[in-house]
Amino acid sequence: MLAGCAATGPDVAERSNESASPIDVEARTEVPLTNASMLADNDQLVESGVRAGVGDDLVEFRTRYAVSSGELVQNVGRAYQQGEAIPTQLARQSVEHAVRVSTPGRLGAPVQVGFDQQEASVLTVDGQQREEETRAHLVWEPNPVRLQLEWTPPSRIAVAGNPLDCTLEGRLRMPTETLSPGLESALDVSQSECMVRAPDRGVDQLPMQARELAWNWGESLDSTIHMSRVELRAPVYGVPELKSGYELGLRQQHSLFGWQVEADFALRQAEGPVYHDEAPDEDSRWSVDLQLSRQLHTFALTARWMQAKDPLWFVPEASPVGRQNLSVLLDFSSWLTGLMPGVDAGMKASWQHTEDAEGRDDNYFRWDFSLSW
C-alpha cells in the first residue's frame, strides 16, 4: 500500500509544475515497516514534511515532524557487560519549522532572510526532557561579496571547550585572488556579541565583544592569518576592570609526505595593570598548538603539543589551566580488525604529560582495549 501511494508522487509533482499556480504545496509522509532487529540500521519511525512556496521561492515555508527510536530500543537484545552504562533513551520526537523570504530588489543579489525553530521531546526511562533551538539569519551575496548576520538566543548552558556563547554575529567575506595569484583567498571581517560561560573556571555571565580580521588562502583556504580583539562590554560588579585583549595568530593545515600537519600559533597581549600583575611571564603570551598525525601500516599515530592554549586568556580572574601539554596516541584498531574479521575491535595506547601554571608536572599512561560482536 505504501509503495502504491509513493508511486503517485511524481505525477502530482509534474501536474503542479505544469500549472502556473502562484502557490506550491508539497506534503510527504514516510512510515518505514521494519522489525526490531533492523531498528539499528533505520531508527526513523515516522517522518512527515510539508513545504509551501509562493512565487519563484520568494516566500518558502517548511515544517517537519519526525519520531525516531532511542538508543535503548536500538540495542534491544544486546548483552551488556558488567559496569557498562545502559542507555535510557526510548524515543525522540521533533518538530521543525523554517521560513525563508527573498526580496526581489535589485541590490546586486536578493536579500535572504530566514528563521529556523526546532522543538524536541526526548522520552527516557526517567521521564521526559525538552530541547529547543532557535536561529535567525540574513544573507546577502552580491558577487563577489558575501554578508551574513546570524542571531541565536543565549544557551545559558556552558559548553566544554567553548566558553564563548555568541548570540549575534556578523560576517563579511571578500575574495582577494589579486593578492595571491593562482591560489584561492578571501578576507573575512566579523564581529560577535558574546557571553563568557565557564563556571568550572570561576567565570560566569561575563559579557564580551569579539572582533576579528582574517585572511584565508590556499587550497580549501587551509591557511589563515587573523587579528582578534576582545573586550568587556559593560562593567560587572566584583570583576576587576578589564580592558582590550589582542591576538595575532597563524593557523595552517597541510599534508606533507603522508603526514597531516595542523599548526596554530598566536601572540597575545592584554591591556591594563591587572594583566601584567597576573601574567608577568613573557612565555605565557605565546600560544602554540601543534598536531601531527599519520596512518601507518599497523597503527595510526597522533602527536600533539600545546603551550598556554587557554580560551580564557583575556580573563585574568579565571582559574589557571595546564601551561604545557604533550601527548602521543597510538591506535591499533584497524590492525586488530584485520586480524579478526567480523569483530568490532579497538585498541589504543596513549601517554600525556601536563605542566600546570604553577610548574607542577603530571604524567599518565593509558591502554584501552575493547571487543564487541
C-alpha positions as CSV (number, residue, x, y, z in Angstrom):
1,M,0.0,0.0,0.0
2,L,2.8,2.4,0.9
3,A,4.6,1.6,-2.4
4,G,1.4,2.3,-4.3
5,C,1.0,5.7,-2.6
6,A,4.6,6.6,-3.2
7,A,4.2,5.8,-6.9
8,T,1.7,8.6,-7.3
9,G,4.1,11.2,-6.0
10,P,5.9,12.1,-9.3
11,D,2.6,12.6,-11.2
12,V,1.3,15.0,-8.7
13,A,4.6,17.0,-8.8
14,E,4.5,17.1,-12.6
15,R,1.0,18.4,-12.7
16,S,1.9,21.0,-10.1
17,N,4.9,22.2,-12.2
18,E,2.8,22.4,-15.3
19,S,0.2,24.6,-13.6
20,A,1.2,28.2,-13.2
21,S,-0.2,28.4,-9.7
22,P,1.5,31.1,-7.5
23,I,1.4,28.8,-4.5
24,D,3.1,25.5,-4.5
25,V,2.4,23.0,-1.7
26,E,4.1,19.6,-1.2
27,A,3.4,17.1,1.5
28,R,5.2,13.9,2.3
29,T,4.9,11.2,5.0
30,E,7.1,8.1,5.5
31,V,6.4,5.2,7.8
32,P,9.1,2.5,7.4
33,L,7.8,-1.0,8.1
34,T,10.6,-3.0,9.8
35,N,11.2,-5.4,12.6
36,A,13.0,-4.8,15.8
37,S,16.2,-6.4,14.5
38,M,16.5,-3.7,11.8
39,L,16.0,-0.7,14.0
40,A,19.7,-0.1,14.4
41,D,20.0,0.4,10.7
42,N,16.9,2.6,10.4
43,D,15.9,4.4,13.6
44,Q,13.4,6.7,11.9
45,L,9.9,5.5,12.8
46,V,7.8,8.4,11.3
47,E,8.9,11.3,9.2
48,S,6.4,13.8,7.7
49,G,7.0,17.1,6.0
50,V,5.1,20.0,4.3
51,R,6.6,22.6,2.0
52,A,4.7,25.7,0.7
53,G,6.3,28.2,-1.7
54,V,4.9,31.5,-3.1
55,G,6.1,32.8,-6.4
56,D,9.6,31.9,-7.5
57,D,10.5,30.9,-4.0
58,L,10.1,34.5,-2.8
59,V,8.5,33.0,0.3
60,E,9.1,29.5,1.4
61,F,7.7,27.6,4.5
62,R,8.8,24.2,5.6
63,T,7.8,22.1,8.5
64,R,8.9,18.6,9.5
65,Y,7.7,16.1,12.1
66,A,9.8,13.1,13.0
67,V,9.8,10.3,15.5
68,S,12.9,8.2,16.0
69,S,13.8,5.3,18.3
70,G,16.2,5.8,21.2
71,E,19.4,4.1,22.0
72,L,17.7,1.7,24.3
73,V,15.3,0.5,21.6
74,Q,18.0,0.3,19.0
75,N,20.1,-2.0,21.3
76,V,17.3,-4.5,22.1
77,G,18.7,-7.9,22.7
78,R,22.3,-6.7,23.2
79,A,24.2,-8.2,26.1
80,Y,25.7,-5.5,28.4
81,Q,28.9,-6.1,30.3
82,Q,29.2,-5.6,34.0
83,G,29.8,-1.9,34.7
84,E,28.7,-0.8,31.2
85,A,26.1,2.0,31.2
86,I,22.7,1.0,29.8
87,P,21.1,3.6,27.6
88,T,18.0,5.3,28.9
89,Q,16.6,7.0,25.8
90,L,13.4,5.3,24.5
91,A,12.4,7.7,21.7
92,R,12.7,11.2,20.4
93,Q,10.1,13.3,18.6
94,S,10.9,16.7,17.0
95,V,9.0,19.4,15.2
96,E,11.0,21.8,12.9
97,H,9.8,25.0,11.2
98,A,11.7,27.1,8.7
99,V,10.7,30.3,6.9
100,R,12.7,31.8,4.0
101,V,12.0,35.2,2.5
102,S,13.8,36.5,-0.6
103,T,13.5,40.1,-1.7
104,P,13.1,40.8,-5.4
105,G,15.0,44.0,-5.1
106,R,17.8,45.0,-7.4
107,L,20.7,45.3,-5.0
108,G,23.1,43.1,-6.9
109,A,21.5,40.0,-5.3
110,P,18.4,39.1,-3.4
111,V,18.4,39.5,0.4
112,Q,17.5,36.2,2.0
113,V,16.0,36.3,5.5
114,G,15.4,33.0,7.4
115,F,14.1,31.8,10.6
116,D,14.5,28.3,12.0
117,Q,13.0,26.7,15.1
118,Q,13.2,23.2,16.4
119,E,11.4,21.7,19.4
120,A,12.1,18.2,20.6
121,S,11.0,15.9,23.3
122,V,13.2,13.0,24.5
123,L,11.4,10.2,26.3
124,T,13.6,8.3,28.7
125,V,13.0,5.7,31.4
126,D,13.4,8.5,34.0
127,G,10.8,10.8,32.4
128,Q,10.8,13.4,29.6
129,Q,13.3,16.0,28.5
130,R,12.7,19.0,26.3
131,E,15.1,20.6,23.8
132,E,14.7,23.9,21.9
133,E,16.8,25.6,19.3
134,T,16.1,28.9,17.5
135,R,18.1,30.7,14.8
136,A,17.5,33.7,12.6
137,H,19.8,34.8,9.8
138,L,20.2,37.2,6.9
139,V,22.4,36.6,3.8
140,W,23.2,39.0,1.0
141,E,25.6,37.8,-1.7
142,P,26.2,40.5,-4.4
143,N,29.0,38.9,-6.4
144,P,31.8,38.6,-5.2
145,V,30.9,39.8,-1.6
146,R,29.0,37.8,1.0
147,L,27.4,39.3,4.0
148,Q,25.8,37.2,6.7
149,L,24.1,38.1,10.0
150,E,23.1,35.4,12.5
151,W,21.2,35.6,15.8
152,T,20.6,32.8,18.3
153,P,19.1,33.1,21.8
154,P,21.5,32.6,24.7
155,S,22.0,29.0,25.5
156,R,22.5,29.6,29.3
157,I,24.4,26.3,29.4
158,A,28.2,26.2,29.5
159,V,29.8,24.1,26.6
160,A,33.1,22.3,27.4
161,G,35.9,23.8,25.3
162,N,33.9,26.7,24.1
163,P,33.3,29.3,26.9
164,L,32.0,32.0,24.4
165,D,28.2,31.9,23.9
166,C,27.7,34.3,21.0
167,T,24.1,35.4,20.3
168,L,24.7,37.9,17.5
169,E,27.4,37.5,14.8
170,G,28.0,39.5,11.6
171,R,30.5,38.3,8.9
172,L,31.6,39.9,5.7
173,R,33.7,37.9,3.2
174,M,35.5,39.4,0.2
175,P,37.7,37.4,-2.3
176,T,41.3,38.6,-2.7
177,E,42.7,36.5,-5.5
178,T,44.6,39.5,-6.8
179,L,46.8,39.3,-3.7
180,S,47.6,35.6,-4.2
181,P,47.7,34.7,-7.9
182,G,46.9,31.1,-8.5
183,L,45.6,30.5,-5.0
184,E,42.1,30.8,-3.6
185,S,42.0,33.5,-1.0
186,A,39.4,35.6,0.9
187,L,39.3,38.3,3.6
188,D,36.8,37.9,6.5
189,V,35.7,40.6,8.8
190,S,33.5,39.6,11.7
191,Q,32.0,41.0,15.0
192,S,30.2,39.0,17.7
193,E,28.3,39.8,20.9
194,C,29.1,37.0,23.3
195,M,28.8,35.9,26.9
196,V,31.5,34.0,28.7
197,R,30.1,30.9,30.4
198,A,32.8,28.9,32.2
199,P,31.6,28.2,35.8
200,D,34.3,25.5,36.2
201,R,36.9,28.2,35.7
202,G,35.2,30.6,38.2
203,V,33.7,32.9,35.4
204,D,30.1,33.2,34.5
205,Q,27.8,35.7,32.9
206,L,30.6,37.9,31.6
207,P,29.5,40.0,28.5
208,M,32.2,40.3,25.9
209,Q,32.5,41.7,22.4
210,A,34.8,40.0,19.8
211,R,36.1,41.4,16.5
212,E,38.3,39.6,14.0
213,L,40.0,40.3,10.7
214,A,41.3,37.2,9.0
215,W,42.9,36.5,5.6
216,N,42.5,32.9,4.3
217,W,44.4,31.4,1.4
218,G,45.5,28.1,-0.1
219,E,43.6,25.1,-1.3
220,S,40.3,24.9,0.6
221,L,41.5,28.0,2.5
222,D,43.7,25.9,4.7
223,S,45.9,28.8,6.0
224,T,44.7,31.8,8.0
225,I,46.3,34.9,9.4
226,H,44.0,36.6,11.9
227,M,43.9,39.6,14.2
228,S,41.4,39.4,17.0
229,R,40.2,41.8,19.7
230,V,38.1,41.0,22.8
231,E,36.8,43.5,25.3
232,L,34.3,43.7,28.2
233,R,31.0,45.2,27.0
234,A,29.9,46.6,30.4
235,P,31.3,46.9,33.9
236,V,30.5,43.8,36.1
237,Y,30.3,44.0,39.9
238,G,33.0,42.1,41.6
239,V,35.2,41.8,38.4
240,P,38.4,43.7,38.1
241,E,38.5,46.4,35.4
242,L,39.1,44.7,32.1
243,K,40.5,46.4,29.0
244,S,41.0,45.1,25.5
245,G,42.9,42.0,24.6
246,Y,44.6,41.4,21.3
247,E,45.7,38.3,19.5
248,L,47.7,37.9,16.3
249,G,47.7,34.3,15.0
250,L,48.5,31.9,12.2
251,R,46.6,28.7,11.5
252,Q,47.6,26.1,8.9
253,Q,46.6,22.6,7.8
254,H,48.8,20.7,5.4
255,S,49.6,17.2,4.1
256,L,53.4,16.6,3.9
257,F,54.9,13.2,2.9
258,G,51.9,11.3,4.3
259,W,51.7,13.4,7.5
260,Q,48.7,15.5,8.4
261,V,50.0,18.7,10.0
262,E,47.9,21.2,11.9
263,A,49.5,24.2,13.5
264,D,48.1,27.2,15.4
265,F,50.4,29.9,16.7
266,A,49.3,33.1,18.4
267,L,50.8,36.1,20.1
268,R,48.6,37.6,22.8
269,Q,48.6,41.0,24.5
270,A,46.2,42.1,27.2
271,E,46.0,45.7,28.3
272,G,45.7,47.0,31.8
273,P,47.8,46.7,35.0
274,V,45.8,43.7,36.2
275,Y,47.0,41.6,33.3
276,H,50.6,42.5,33.9
277,D,50.4,41.5,37.6
278,E,48.7,38.2,36.8
279,A,51.0,37.1,33.9
280,P,54.5,38.5,34.2
281,D,56.0,35.6,32.3
282,E,56.6,36.6,28.7
283,D,56.3,33.0,27.5
284,S,52.7,33.0,28.5
285,R,52.0,35.5,25.7
286,W,52.7,32.8,23.2
287,S,50.0,30.1,22.4
288,V,51.1,27.1,20.4
289,D,49.0,24.1,19.3
290,L,50.9,21.7,17.0
291,Q,49.5,18.3,15.9
292,L,51.0,15.6,13.7
293,S,49.1,12.5,12.6
294,R,49.7,9.7,10.2
295,Q,48.1,6.3,9.3
296,L,50.9,3.7,9.2
297,H,50.6,0.0,8.2
298,T,49.6,-1.4,11.6
299,F,48.6,1.7,13.6
300,A,47.7,5.4,13.5
301,L,50.0,7.9,15.2
302,T,48.9,11.2,16.6
303,A,51.3,13.6,18.5
304,R,50.2,16.9,19.9
305,W,52.0,19.7,21.8
306,M,50.2,22.7,23.4
307,Q,51.6,25.6,25.3
308,A,49.4,28.2,27.0
309,K,46.5,27.4,24.8
310,D,43.8,28.9,27.1
311,P,40.5,30.0,25.5
312,L,40.1,32.4,28.5
313,W,43.5,34.1,28.3
314,F,41.8,37.5,28.3
315,V,40.1,37.0,31.7
316,P,42.8,37.2,34.5
317,E,40.5,36.0,37.3
318,A,39.8,32.7,35.6
319,S,41.3,29.7,37.4
320,P,44.5,28.6,35.6
321,V,44.8,25.6,33.3
322,G,47.7,23.5,32.1
323,R,50.5,25.6,30.7
324,Q,52.2,22.8,28.8
325,N,50.7,19.7,27.4
326,L,52.4,16.9,25.4
327,S,50.5,13.8,24.3
328,V,51.1,10.8,22.0
329,L,48.4,8.4,20.8
330,L,48.8,5.0,19.0
331,D,45.6,3.5,17.6
332,F,45.9,-0.2,16.6
333,S,42.2,-0.6,15.9
334,S,42.5,-1.1,12.1
335,W,45.2,-3.7,12.5
336,L,43.2,-5.6,15.1
337,T,40.1,-5.6,13.0
338,G,42.1,-7.1,10.1
339,L,43.2,-10.0,12.4
340,M,39.6,-10.7,13.5
341,P,37.1,-10.1,10.6
342,G,33.6,-9.6,11.7
343,V,34.5,-8.3,15.1
344,D,34.4,-4.7,16.1
345,A,37.7,-4.3,17.9
346,G,39.6,-1.3,19.3
347,M,43.0,-0.9,20.9
348,K,44.7,2.4,21.8
349,A,47.7,3.4,23.9
350,S,48.2,7.0,24.9
351,W,50.7,9.0,27.0
352,Q,50.3,12.5,28.2
353,H,52.5,15.0,30.1
354,T,51.0,18.1,31.6
355,E,52.6,21.0,33.4
356,D,50.2,23.4,35.2
357,A,50.5,27.2,35.7
358,E,52.4,26.6,39.0
359,G,55.0,24.4,37.4
360,R,53.8,21.0,38.7
361,D,54.2,18.0,36.4
362,D,51.7,15.2,35.8
363,N,52.2,12.1,33.6
364,Y,49.9,9.2,32.9
365,F,49.8,6.3,30.5
366,R,46.5,4.7,29.4
367,W,45.7,1.5,27.5
368,D,42.2,0.9,26.1
369,F,41.0,-2.4,24.6
370,S,37.5,-3.3,23.5
371,L,35.8,-6.1,21.6
372,S,32.1,-6.4,20.5
373,W,30.4,-8.8,18.3
